[in-house]
Amino acid sequence: MRWSWRLGTVFEIPIYLHWTFLLLLGFVAVSQLAASGSFVVAMSGVAFIAVVFGCVVLHEFGHALTARRFGIATRDVTLLPIGGIARLDRMPNDPRQELWVALAGPAVNLAIAGLLGIWLFLTGPGLIGSSFAAKLLLVNIALVVFNMLPAFPMDGGRVLRALLARRIGHMEATEVAARVGRGMAVVFGLIGLVWSPMLILIALFVWFGAGQEAEMARSRAAFGGWASETGGPRGQRGVYRVGPWLIYRDE
């Protein structure tokens, strides 16, 4: 991805940081400093965001390493203010493989939350840093819950499609999952009108992401891009994204 700096390589997968991520850190630092007047509090907020995105990287490696077990390489992982992206060489051909790859990311966050919960239980609430760990635990649980909503283009939408594809075929499964995603987008939007504008933004992402996924499936079906004997795509590259949404796309 353009305008990204390479941080290093883990498991032969390059990790990049997009320059806009620095804007997020700067915003957190300034807002925390303005609210508290304390430089220490501001740096603590920046550190927390950095650790959260460390969990995002682990989420992406959950997708990437599971895909590798099925012979699918990952080109790189990039951190953005909205989350992380793992670019796969192609999407899994087998719905069962797509299911495991989609579940792997949230499973990593669930494991992190479990380890933090055990640590908090053993150390007790009086230990310095417990509040930091408790907040990090809640963030990881939130990532699991949000990403597992059965709506395109989140992980849960991919799980729903993979389960349905084994019974009704990939095209029909994509259409059903897209309709579910758009239905949930309407719910998010209505709740957002009375509660939080952020939900309206998420609703738009889900609505257009679900539509894009369905349109991609229709295009491939029309041009013979889907391998009917496997129920999967031929030569389709993909992107796993964790954050407000999760998307596959061709490049």
VOPAGU-2260 file (C-alpha; in pm, 1 decimal, decimal comma):
REM VOPAGU-2260
SITE   aa  ch    i         X         Y         Z
SITE  MET   A    0       0,0       0,0       0,0
SITE  ARG   A    1     126,9     348,7     -86,9
SITE  TRP   A    2     248,7     589,7     181,0
SITE  SER   A    3     320,3     308,8     424,8
SITE  TRP   A    4     635,4     235,3     623,8
SITE  ARG   A    5     762,5    -115,1     675,0
SITE  LEU   A    6     787,4    -201,3    1045,6
SITE  GLY   A    7     933,3    -546,3    1003,5
SITE  THR   A    8     858,3    -902,4     896,1
SITE  VAL   A    9     697,0   -1176,0    1105,4
SITE  PHE   A   10     650,6   -1531,6     976,3
SITE  GLU   A   11     779,5   -1403,3     639,6
SITE  ILE   A   12     486,6   -1156,4     622,5
SITE  PRO   A   13     580,1    -785,2     598,8
SITE  ILE   A   14     401,9    -548,0     839,4
SITE  TYR   A   15     338,9    -189,5     725,2
SITE  LEU   A   16     216,2     124,1     900,2
SITE  HIS   A   17      18,6     373,3     693,1
SITE  TRP   A   18     110,3     735,7     756,8
SITE  THR   A   19    -249,3     822,3     851,5
SITE  PHE   A   20    -208,8     603,8    1160,7
SITE  LEU   A   21      11,9     879,6    1302,5
SITE  LEU   A   22    -284,9    1117,0    1274,2
SITE  LEU   A   23    -483,3     886,0    1501,0
SITE  LEU   A   24    -205,0     880,9    1761,0
SITE  GLY   A   25    -175,5    1257,8    1740,8
SITE  PHE   A   26    -549,2    1304,0    1785,3
SITE  VAL   A   27    -552,9    1075,9    2089,3
SITE  ALA   A   28    -256,0    1256,3    2244,7
SITE  VAL   A   29    -402,1    1603,7    2191,9
SITE  SER   A   30    -753,4    1510,5    2310,3
SITE  GLN   A   31    -622,7    1335,2    2621,8
SITE  LEU   A   32    -391,2    1625,4    2701,0
SITE  ALA   A   33    -672,8    1877,3    2657,5
SITE  ALA   A   34    -907,8    1675,5    2878,4
SITE  SER   A   35    -664,5    1595,7    3160,6
SITE  GLY   A   36    -389,0    1854,0    3132,1
SITE  SER   A   37    -144,0    1572,5    3203,3
SITE  PHE   A   38     130,2    1465,2    2962,6
SITE  VAL   A   39     147,5    1127,7    3139,7
SITE  VAL   A   40    -223,6    1066,0    3082,9
SITE  ALA   A   41    -187,4    1166,3    2717,5
SITE  MET   A   42     102,1     923,8    2664,3
SITE  SER   A   43     -92,0     652,7    2844,9
SITE  GLY   A   44    -376,3     699,7    2595,9
SITE  VAL   A   45    -132,9     673,3    2305,0
SITE  ALA   A   46      19,7     358,6    2456,3
SITE  PHE   A   47    -324,2     202,6    2494,7
SITE  ILE   A   48    -408,8     265,8    2128,5
SITE  ALA   A   49     -73,5     116,5    2027,0
SITE  VAL   A   50    -142,5    -197,9    2230,3
SITE  VAL   A   51    -495,7    -225,5    2086,7
SITE  PHE   A   52    -352,0    -217,0    1737,6
SITE  GLY   A   53    -102,7    -480,4    1845,3
SITE  CYS   A   54    -409,0    -698,2    1909,4
SITE  VAL   A   55    -536,4    -601,3    1564,2
SITE  VAL   A   56    -209,7    -723,8    1410,8
SITE  LEU   A   57    -247,5   -1054,1    1594,1
SITE  HIS   A   58    -604,7   -1076,5    1461,8
SITE  GLU   A   59    -475,8   -1032,7    1107,3
SITE  PHE   A   60    -207,9   -1295,7    1159,8
SITE  GLY   A   61    -482,6   -1529,8    1274,5
SITE  HIS   A   62    -635,8   -1494,3     928,1
SITE  ALA   A   63    -298,6   -1506,2     751,4
SITE  LEU   A   64    -151,3   -1810,9     925,2
SITE  THR   A   65    -474,1   -2007,3     892,2
SITE  ALA   A   66    -484,0   -1924,2     520,6
SITE  ARG   A   67    -122,5   -2041,2     493,8
SITE  ARG   A   68    -226,8   -2384,5     623,9
SITE  PHE   A   69    -451,2   -2408,0     317,3
SITE  GLY   A   70    -169,9   -2307,8      83,2
SITE  ILE   A   71    -271,9   -1942,2      56,1
SITE  ALA   A   72       6,3   -1687,8     106,0
SITE  THR   A   73     -37,2   -1340,1     257,4
SITE  ARG   A   74     133,5   -1055,3      77,3
SITE  ASP   A   75     144,6    -817,2     375,6
SITE  VAL   A   76     -37,0    -673,2     676,2
SITE  THR   A   77     -99,1    -296,9     695,9
SITE  LEU   A   78    -217,3     -88,5     992,1
SITE  LEU   A   79    -459,9     198,6     924,8
SITE  PRO   A   80    -654,6     424,8    1163,2
SITE  ILE   A   81    -968,5     220,5    1086,0
SITE  GLY   A   82    -800,9    -114,7    1161,2
SITE  GLY   A   83    -577,4    -366,3     991,9
SITE  ILE   A   84    -558,4    -526,7     648,4
SITE  ALA   A   85    -417,3    -869,6     561,4
SITE  ARG   A   86    -385,7    -908,0     183,3
SITE  LEU   A   87    -419,5   -1269,0      75,3
SITE  ASP   A   88    -294,3   -1395,2    -261,2
SITE  ARG   A   89    -638,0   -1543,6    -320,9
SITE  MET   A   90    -957,2   -1635,4    -141,6
SITE  PRO   A   91   -1012,4   -1993,8     -23,8
SITE  ASN   A   92   -1184,7   -2211,6    -283,3
SITE  ASP   A   93   -1352,0   -2438,6     -30,0
SITE  PRO   A   94   -1630,3   -2292,2     190,5
SITE  ARG   A   95   -1487,4   -2489,2     482,9
SITE  GLN   A   96   -1153,7   -2316,9     435,0
SITE  GLU   A   97   -1320,5   -1974,9     416,7
SITE  LEU   A   98   -1501,3   -2061,3     740,0
SITE  TRP   A   99   -1180,3   -2142,8     926,4
SITE  VAL   A  100    -992,5   -1841,6     787,4
SITE  ALA   A  101   -1277,4   -1607,1     882,8
SITE  LEU   A  102   -1306,1   -1752,3    1234,8
SITE  ALA   A  103    -931,4   -1739,6    1300,7
SITE  GLY   A  104    -912,9   -1362,3    1350,4
SITE  PRO   A  105   -1187,3   -1331,9    1614,3
SITE  ALA   A  106   -1052,7   -1648,6    1779,6
SITE  VAL   A  107    -722,9   -1466,6    1841,2
SITE  ASN   A  108    -904,0   -1176,3    2012,5
SITE  LEU   A  109   -1104,2   -1424,4    2218,0
SITE  ALA   A  110    -781,8   -1594,0    2329,3
SITE  ILE   A  111    -628,7   -1255,9    2423,6
SITE  ALA   A  112    -938,5   -1167,1    2626,6
SITE  GLY   A  113    -924,8   -1505,4    2799,9
SITE  LEU   A  114    -559,0   -1463,9    2895,4
SITE  LEU   A  115    -622,8   -1111,6    3024,7
SITE  GLY   A  116    -919,4   -1237,8    3225,9
SITE  ILE   A  117    -708,1   -1510,1    3385,7
SITE  TRP   A  118    -431,7   -1260,4    3464,1
SITE  LEU   A  119    -678,6   -1017,2    3625,8
SITE  PHE   A  120    -836,8   -1297,6    3827,6
SITE  LEU   A  121    -500,5   -1417,5    3959,2
SITE  THR   A  122    -351,1   -1075,1    4035,1
SITE  GLY   A  123    -656,2    -903,0    4181,3
SITE  PRO   A  124    -788,3    -549,8    4122,9
SITE  GLY   A  125    -526,8    -376,0    4335,0
SITE  LEU   A  126    -232,4    -438,6    4103,9
SITE  ILE   A  127    -100,5    -139,0    3907,8
SITE  GLY   A  128    -198,3    -175,4    3543,8
SITE  SER   A  129    -513,3    -375,5    3613,0
SITE  SER   A  130    -737,5    -102,7    3472,1
SITE  PHE   A  131    -526,3     -97,5    3155,0
SITE  ALA   A  132    -563,1    -474,8    3122,5
SITE  ALA   A  133    -935,2    -459,5    3198,2
SITE  LYS   A  134    -994,2    -201,5    2926,4
SITE  LEU   A  135    -787,8    -406,3    2682,9
SITE  LEU   A  136    -994,9    -714,1    2769,6
SITE  LEU   A  137   -1317,0    -524,2    2693,6
SITE  VAL   A  138   -1178,2    -397,7    2362,9
SITE  ASN   A  139   -1091,3    -751,2    2252,5
SITE  ILE   A  140   -1437,4    -874,6    2348,9
SITE  ALA   A  141   -1588,0    -585,1    2151,4
SITE  LEU   A  142   -1377,3    -681,2    1847,8
SITE  VAL   A  143   -1503,6   -1038,7    1870,1
SITE  VAL   A  144   -1868,8    -937,4    1907,5
SITE  PHE   A  145   -1861,7    -677,8    1631,0
SITE  ASN   A  146   -1665,8    -886,4    1381,5
SITE  MET   A  147   -1889,2   -1189,4    1439,7
SITE  LEU   A  148   -2212,5   -1005,5    1355,0
SITE  PRO   A  149   -2365,0   -1211,3    1069,9
SITE  ALA   A  150   -2346,0    -923,1     825,7
SITE  PHE   A  151   -2127,5    -857,9     526,7
SITE  PRO   A  152   -1861,7    -741,2     516,4
SITE  MET   A  153   -1761,0    -847,7     871,2
SITE  ASP   A  154   -1610,9   -1184,8     966,3
SITE  GLY   A  155   -1952,0   -1307,5    1075,7
SITE  GLY   A  156   -2090,8   -1243,1     727,5
SITE  ARG   A  157   -1815,0   -1460,8     581,7
SITE  VAL   A  158   -1894,6   -1730,2     836,0
SITE  LEU   A  159   -2263,3   -1713,9     743,0
SITE  ARG   A  160   -2184,9   -1738,5     372,1
SITE  ALA   A  161   -1944,7   -2028,5     420,1
SITE  LEU   A  162   -2205,8   -2223,5     617,6
SITE  LEU   A  163   -2481,2   -2151,8     365,3
SITE  ALA   A  164   -2260,0   -2220,4      61,6
SITE  ARG   A  165   -2229,9   -2585,8     156,9
SITE  ARG   A  166   -2608,9   -2621,0     116,6
SITE  ILE   A  167   -2729,2   -2371,2    -140,9
SITE  GLY   A  168   -2418,3   -2277,7    -341,1
SITE  HIS   A  169   -2184,9   -1980,2    -326,8
SITE  MET   A  170   -2390,6   -1732,9    -530,4
SITE  GLU   A  171   -2712,2   -1789,5    -338,8
SITE  ALA   A  172   -2524,9   -1788,1      -7,1
SITE  THR   A  173   -2365,4   -1454,4     -96,0
SITE  GLU   A  174   -2705,1   -1304,6    -180,1
SITE  VAL   A  175   -2855,0   -1420,2     150,9
SITE  ALA   A  176   -2558,8   -1294,0     354,4
SITE  ALA   A  177   -2569,8    -960,8     170,1
SITE  ARG   A  178   -2942,2    -920,6     246,5
SITE  VAL   A  179   -2876,3    -997,6     612,4
SITE  GLY   A  180   -2596,1    -741,1     612,7
SITE  ARG   A  181   -2815,0    -471,2     464,5
SITE  GLY   A  182   -3091,3    -553,1     712,2
SITE  MET   A  183   -2848,3    -507,3     998,7
SITE  ALA   A  184   -2728,8    -181,8     839,2
SITE  VAL   A  185   -3084,4     -48,5     855,5
SITE  VAL   A  186   -3103,6    -144,7    1223,8
SITE  PHE   A  187   -2768,4      24,9    1294,3
SITE  GLY   A  188   -2884,8     337,8    1114,8
SITE  LEU   A  189   -3213,3     363,1    1304,5
SITE  ILE   A  190   -3041,0     313,3    1639,8
SITE  GLY   A  191   -2776,0     566,2    1538,7
SITE  LEU   A  192   -3041,7     832,4    1478,1
SITE  VAL   A  193   -3131,4     831,6    1847,0
SITE  TRP   A  194   -2809,6     715,4    2009,7
SITE  SER   A  195   -2479,1     765,1    1825,9
SITE  PRO   A  196   -2382,2     913,7    1487,6
SITE  MET   A  197   -2099,0     658,3    1474,5
SITE  LEU   A  198   -2357,8     384,1    1424,2
SITE  ILE   A  199   -2486,4     570,7    1118,9
SITE  LEU   A  200   -2135,0     568,3     972,6
SITE  ILE   A  201   -2102,3     196,2    1047,3
SITE  ALA   A  202   -2444,1     139,0     888,4
SITE  LEU   A  203   -2323,8     302,5     566,7
SITE  PHE   A  204   -2009,7      87,2     561,3
SITE  VAL   A  205   -2212,5    -229,3     614,7
SITE  TRP   A  206   -2476,3    -133,7     355,7
SITE  PHE   A  207   -2229,6     -54,3      78,8
SITE  GLY   A  208   -1993,0    -338,3     176,8
SITE  ALA   A  209   -2275,4    -592,2     154,8
SITE  GLY   A  210   -2384,7    -454,9    -180,9
SITE  GLN   A  211   -2029,8    -460,7    -314,2
SITE  GLU   A  212   -1983,4    -822,3    -208,2
SITE  ALA   A  213   -2305,0    -929,9    -379,8
SITE  GLU   A  214   -2215,4    -739,7    -695,7
SITE  MET   A  215   -1871,0    -901,3    -709,4
SITE  ALA   A  216   -2028,9   -1245,7    -678,4
SITE  ARG   A  217   -2279,3   -1168,8    -956,9
SITE  SER   A  218   -2002,3   -1045,3   -1186,4
SITE  ARG   A  219   -1795,6   -1357,7   -1135,4
SITE  ALA   A  220   -2096,1   -1582,7   -1185,8
SITE  ALA   A  221   -2182,9   -1400,4   -1509,2
SITE  PHE   A  222   -1831,8   -1428,2   -1648,8
SITE  GLY   A  223   -1766,0   -1781,9   -1528,5
SITE  GLY   A  224   -1533,9   -1671,6   -1250,6
SITE  TRP   A  225   -1666,5   -1920,6    -996,5
SITE  ALA   A  226   -1546,9   -2277,2    -997,3
SITE  SER   A  227   -1873,8   -2467,8    -973,5
SITE  GLU   A  228   -1706,8   -2790,1    -867,8
SITE  THR   A  229   -1561,9   -2628,8    -556,7
SITE  GLY   A  230   -1808,3   -2345,3    -495,3
SITE  GLY   A  231   -1519,0   -2097,4    -480,6
SITE  PRO   A  232   -1342,8   -1835,0    -690,4
SITE  ARG   A  233   -1067,9   -1884,8    -943,3
SITE  GLY   A  234    -767,4   -1662,3    -888,3
SITE  GLN   A  235    -936,9   -1403,6    -669,3
SITE  ARG   A  236    -711,2   -1209,6    -440,0
SITE  GLY   A  237    -856,1   -1098,7    -111,3
SITE  VAL   A  238    -824,7    -854,6     172,2
SITE  TYR   A  239    -913,7    -928,9     532,7
SITE  ARG   A  240    -979,2    -613,3     727,7
SITE  VAL   A  241   -1049,4    -578,4    1098,6
SITE  GLY   A  242   -1198,4    -254,6    1224,8
SITE  PRO   A  243   -1532,5    -100,9    1131,1
SITE  TRP   A  244   -1561,0    -356,0     850,8
SITE  LEU   A  245   -1387,5    -648,8     685,1
SITE  ILE   A  246   -1360,4    -666,3     307,9
SITE  TYR   A  247   -1231,9    -887,1      29,6
SITE  ARG   A  248   -1130,9    -707,3    -285,6
SITE  ASP   A  249    -954,2    -781,0    -613,6
SITE  GLU   A  250    -630,6    -607,6    -700,7
